[in-house]
Amino acid sequence: MDLNNIYGDYLVKRRVTMMLQFVYKGDYTLAVQLYHNHALLWP
């Protein structure tokens, strides 16, 4: 069991969940910005 893998998977799911919440509210630009910021912070 690789903890790094599990944690990375969790971050990806959390990132996607956050993005979907913003998209659901209709704030597409914020969702895209958030996704790119997180992608830079967590490669």
N, C-alpha and C positions, 0 to 999 in steps of 0.2 A: 504494500500500500504506500503510494507516494504522496506525502502531504502536500508537496509543492503542486502536484497535479490537481489534487482535490481543491486546494485554495485557489488555484488559477481558474478552475472550472467554476467555482463559486463566484469569483470576480466577474467572469464573462456573463454568467446568468444574471448577476445583479445589475451589470451594465445594461444588458438587453432589457431587463425589467424596467429600469429607470427610463430608458429611451422610449419604451412602449407607453409608459405612463404619460410622458410629455406629448408623444404623438397622439395619444387618445384625447388629450386636452386640446389638441390642435396647434401645439407649439412646435412645429417641425424644425424651425431654425435652431431653437435651443437644444432640441434632441440631437441634431446633427453636430452642433458645437460640442455638446457633452460627450458624444461618442468619440469625436476626434481628440478631444482633450484627454479622455481616459485612455484612448488607444496610444497616445504619446506617453502618458504616465506609466501605463502598464502594457508594455509591448507583448 
